[in-house]
Amino acid sequence: MTRRRTEAVVIGGSAGALDALSLLLPPLPRGFSLPVAIVLHLLPGKPSGLVPVLQDYAELPVKEAEDKEPLAQGSVYVASPNYHLLIERERCFSLSVDDAVLFSRPSIDVLFESAADAYGPGLVGVLLSGANEDGARGLARIRAHGGIALVQAPDSAHARPMPEAALARTAVDGVLPPAELGRALAALGALAATTTEVA
């Protein structure tokens, strides 16, 4: 029996995560076989400006996720300001204005936990630099559902509390600097494109 093939990637971060993404996204090639959903902590009520910034780093198309939009392989989706981003079991996005989690909306935990429920062992979660503990609980859920959990090496992070909180909460599959995280995701995408799922 082989491990279920990877089907999606979720990424979260806060302070310093944009710098990390500038190194993580470039290794993902055109034709990358997985959808990528990203939550960064944003100021409410203002346009995020993330799409053009991330597009400068990425070979893949980048867009804001829309409510009920199906996830498509080889696309990078970012959360809108002041909305939680969830993934439903039907593999489409859902936007929510529920209360902030750890003072954040969008919340990394909300994305990670909903994605873990939707994808189970087919999910990869990546937690980057950040100044609070958002994402640690969600990454633990991903790992508990059999998914892959990756964390930015704290010594490479502008803000260590977020990756350190994840490492304190759960065992992870890799602790890497951003560029190596990108190469690891590229390898998982290549493997997913050639692996037949075995029940």
N, C-alpha and C positions, 0 to 999 in steps of 0.2 A: 504494500500500500504506500502511495506517495502522498506527500503533503498536498493539500488542495492548492491549486494555483492561485496566485495573487490576482485580485480583481480591481482594487482601487487603492488610492493613497490619500490620506488626510494629514494635513500639516497645520501646526499651530505655533504661535509665538507672540511676543509683545516687544518690549524694549530691546533693540538690537537685532530683532528677527529680520528686518528688511536687509540689513547687511549680510546676514546669513543666507537669505534667499538669493542674493546677488551672486553667490558662489554655488548654491545648491541647484538652481534651475538650469544653468548652462549645460551641464552634462546630460540632461534629458533630451534625447534626439528627436528629430522629426520622425513620426511614425511610432512614437512611444505608445505602448499598448494599453496603458492604464489611464483612467481619469484621475485628476489631482484636485482636491478641494482644500482651500486654505482659509483659515481664520487668523487674522491679526487684530489685536485690540485697536479700535479706532475711536476717534472723538465723535460723539453723536451729533447729528444735525449738520454735518459738513460733508461735501463730496470727498470720497476717500482719496482719489487720485492714484489708487494702487494699480489699476489696470495698465495705464501707459508706462508706469515705472517698472512693473514686473515684466511687461512685454519687451522692454529693452534688454532684459536678462535672458529671456526664454526663447527657444526655438519653437515652442508650442504656442498655439493661440491662447490668449488670456482674456477672460471676461468675468463680469459679475454674475453670480448664480441667480437665476430667476425662479420664482415659486412654481412648483410642479414641472420644472425642466428636467428631463432625463439626463443622467450623466453619460457623457460620450467619451470613449477612449481617446487619448491623445489631446485632451483639452485641460486647461488649468482654470479653475473657478475660484473666485474670491468672494468672501462674504460682504454684503452691503453694510454701511454704517447703521447702527442702532437696530439691527435685526439679528436674532439668532439664526444660524444656518444649520438645518437638520437634513439628514438623508433618510428617506422613508424606505420601508422594506421592498417597495416596488422599484427601488433604485432611481428615485427622482428626488429633487430638492424640495424642501419645505422651509418657508420663512416664518419666523415667530417674533412677536413682541412681548413674550413672557418676561418676567422680572429678570434683571441682570443677575448673573452668577459671578461671585467674587468681584462685584462692581463692574462687570464687563458684559456688554451686549453689542456685538456677538461674543459668545463664550466658546472657548476651545473645548471645554468639557462637554457642552451640549452637542457640538459637532462630532466629537470622538465617540461619545456614548451612543448616539443614534446610528452612526456609521458602523460601530461594532455590532449592534443589533441587526443591521441590514446585511452586512457582509460576513460576519463571523470570522472564520479563519482565513478568508480571502482578503483581509484588510491589512494594510501597513499604516501605522501611525508614527508621525515624526514630530517631536516636540523640540522647539528651538529656544533661543535666548528669550528671557522675560523676567519681569520683576515681581511676579506673584506666583501662586501655586495653581492657577488655572491650567488645566490640561493633565495634571498628574493623575487625578481620579479617572479621567477618560482614557488615558493611556493604559492604566491598570485594567480597565474594562476590555480594551482591545486585546491585551495579553490574556485575560481570563477567557475570552472567546476564541482563543487559538490563533489570533493574528500576530503580526510581527510588530514589535515596539522598538523604535530607534530614538535616540536622544542626542542632541548636540553636546559634544564634550564641554563641560562647564568651563574649562580653562580656555576655550575658544569663544566663549559667549560674552557679549557686552554686559549682560545681566545674568548672574548665575542662579538666582532663586528658582526659576521655572525648571530648568533641567535638573537641578539638585533635588527639588521636590519630587520629580518623577522617579529619580534613582532611589530616593528614600522609600518610595511607596511600593515599587514593584520591580521584579527582575525584568531586564530588557535584553534585546537581542543584539544591540550594538550601541556604542558610545563613540561618536565620530565627529570630527570637525566638518563644517558645512560642505566643502567640496567633495569630501569622501562620502557624506550622506547622499549627495547627488549621484555619485558613481554607483553606490549601492542600489539606489532606486533604479538607475538605468539597467543594472544587471538583473534586478528582479523583473523589470518590464520585459527585457529580452527573454528571460526564462519563461515568463507567463505566455509570451507569444508562441512558444514552441512546446509547451507542456500540455499534455492531455490530462484533464482532471480525473482522478480515480476516487471512487466513493469509498 
